[in-house]
Amino acid sequence: MYAARVPAWLPFVIAGALLLGLVLAARRATTVLFVRAVGGEVVELRGRAPGELLRDLGDVFARNEATGSLTLRLDSGEVAAETADFDAATAQQIRNVLGRFPAAKLKTAPRVRER
C-alpha cells in the first residue's frame, strides 16, 4: 500500500500560518476604535467610542477635508493613536480631541454601529 509522505517544510508552513493568525487576533483585540475618513466624511467605523468623541472627530475630519484612517489601540494601559495617513495639523487636532478622553472611558464606551 502506498503511504503519502509529508514534505519536510509543511509543518513549518502550518506553524507559521497559525502564528500569523494568533498575532493578527491579538492585534485586533487591542484595537479600541478604527475610523476611516474620505474627503472629510467618515466612511468606516468599528469599535467602541463615546458619542462626543465621534462627533468631535467628525468635526476635525470635515474641517480639514481629511482622508485617512485612525486607529486607537491599547498600549500599556493607555490609548495610542495611529494617525500616519493624516497631515501633521489634522493629526495634532485628533490628539487634542483624544486628550480629553481617559483610557477607561474609551474602553468602557458603547460599541459603535459599523459603517
TAWO-V378346 format. One line per field, one symbol per residue. phi: phi as a letter, one per 20 degrees, with the letter a starting at -180 (. if undefined). psi: psi as a letter, one per 30 degrees, with the letter a starting at -180 (. if undefined). A space follows every 10 residues. Layout:
phi=???
psi=???
This chain:
phi=.edfeegfef ffffffffff fffffffffe febcccdcmn dfdbbbocaf gffffffgff fffelfcqcc cdcfblnded ddcgfeffff fffffffffe dfgffffdff feffd
psi=kkkkkkkffe eeeeeeeeee eeeeeeeeff kekkkkkkhf kkfkkkbkkl eeeeeeeeee eeeghkkakk kklkjhflkk kjhfflleee eeeeeeefff jleeeefgll klkk.
